[in-house]
Amino acid sequence: MKAAMAALAAGSEGKFWEFHDELFKNYNKLNDQKIREIALGLGFDQAGFEKKMNDPKITAMIRQDLQEGAQAGVRGTPTIFINGRRLKNRSLQGFQAGIDKELQGLGKKPGN
């Protein structure tokens, strides 16, 4: 939750992707201190950044995303959807079969 809050706070300053990339580089050691270090490393003022992180609008956005994901059947990441249908078989063959099925449903031949 804190990482999501921090990334959205960074996004409000136009640095979402920079923050995102740092979070993923440090995914196995994320904690409050590491999030602060990333923010400082990207030039954010600590007090101002923490204020943005704790903005109720950011928390509401995250909760809405979680709710929408749950309603769509997302149980973890990555979750793949093809034309609104959750792909259960995430192998190369599963992707191909899912795409082909959707194409057939549209009256198109797979591979075209």
Secondary structure, 3 states (H helix, E strand, C coil): CHHHHHHHHHHCCCCHHHHHHHHHHCHHHCCHHHHHHHHHHCCCCHHHHHHHHCCHHHHHHHHHHHHHHHHHCCCCCCCCEECCEECCCCCHHHHHHHHHHHHHHCCCCCCC
